[in-house]
Amino acid sequence: MADREFGFETLALHAGQIPDRETGSRAAPLYQTTSFVFDSADHAASLFNLQTFGNVYTRLSNPTTAMFEERMAALEGGRAAVATASGQAAEMVALLNICQAGDHVVSSSKLYGGTHTMLAVNFPKLGIEATLVDPDDPENFRRALRPNTKAVFSETLGNPAINMVDIAAVGAIAREAGVPFIVDNTAASPYLCQPLRHGADVVVHSATKFIGGHGTSMGGVVVESGTFPWDNGKFPSMTEPSAGYHGVRFFETFGDFAFTMKARMEVLRVFGPSIAPFNAWLLLQGLETLPVRMERHCANTLGVARFLVDHPKVAWVNYPGLADNRYHALTRRYMPRGAGALLSFGIRGGYAAGVRFIEGLQFVSHLANIGDAKSLVIHPASTTHRQLSEADQVKAGVPPDMVRLSIGLETLDDILWDLDQALSRA
Ligand SMILES: *Cc1c(COP(=O)(O)O)cnc(C)c1O
């Protein structure tokens, strides 16, 4: 089987898991345990020395979680992955893995609200500075580079701005600067976009969203390409002996999965934002149907976009699947299978009409999430991005009149009916 390159759908069902040898269980077993019995004192010692791979304690690794990690690495075309308690934890783990006080990150300014706060408010308290740049011109990332820059960061398809970033162009700028390009691929999902194939070095996800797919479980994941040259002189913590872990030199010892091992043994192990095995198990179930869900998400969202464009109560529609959208060409290039499930629009009558619209909806739910099988709506300026000033909201791609939809898998005509009746009340 090893010679064959399996398709995405097959990997979504099988990667990282074979029927259980002990019991024959076809479904992935759930190892809801904190700890694992050692075979002997020698075995325990070699596990702690990182000489043998095996499970010690679920904060570090767990067999159910490992299936999820391996499947995610396969679906992103990466070398290895480490799962985390949430998407925020995935970003924190990825960045703290290579950044410390005195370091600097260049990031897109069009970010998820929590990520914006992490980079603009919380990391500076740890001595890690970030410069946020308009991602529409990739050269803005180059202009913000400093000698102490350790990473370039962006979302692929942005949430909630629904902007597409030129992954190859930004990746090339990061590579020239000798720093990894870390991307948040949450809004696209690996079915629609595989950033590692276009020049990104590390992918992070909020698996809470499309990967889980049913609004039941928090989780995140960090996937590495395995091709970044960590020994280029900029990352001593990857090449010098680790004070926190038995003097291991991560890059020398683990090579193309050194980033993942360091994230696991230095960040996850010490700071502790580990995923619960039960959530990893639920996310595995979600991955099995990711391809078919994403296809229907995209088809329904395109249907909604076309409906809203012609609606008299709608001032503007932002969906990169529409031919006149400014991100249409980039999205076709990086997301050829569809433009995703996120759509935003401006409602005529501004803020007040937006509130009446949201309150008039019957089954489209008003809440702070995306990527559920059910259709969702939110007004970012009054919720997820409300800590930002109005000027920063505009910079983040979230003008005050914007309503964001995450279109689900209901019958398209029913979604259109609900939107239409609520628009008529607005
Ligand atoms: C939701 C989200 C996050 C944060 O993920 P959590 O699982 O909620 O911690 C990060 N980035 C993007 C793009 C998101 O949509």
The ligand as a Gaussian input file, in Angstrom:
#p B3LYP/6-31G(d) Opt

LIG

0 1
 C      -11.921000      30.144000      16.084000
 C      -10.660000      30.553000      15.499000
 C       -9.479000      30.546000      16.254000
 C       -9.460000      30.178000      17.703000
 O       -9.818000      28.842000      17.864000
 P      -10.475000      28.265000      19.207000
 O      -10.613000      26.827000      18.909000
 O      -11.778000      28.974000      19.398000
 O       -9.518000      28.562000      20.308000
 C       -8.310000      30.913000      15.640000
 N       -8.280000      31.265000      14.342000
 C       -9.391000      31.282000      13.584000
 C       -9.298000      31.675000      12.150000
 C      -10.622000      30.932000      14.135000
 O      -11.722000      30.960000      13.370000

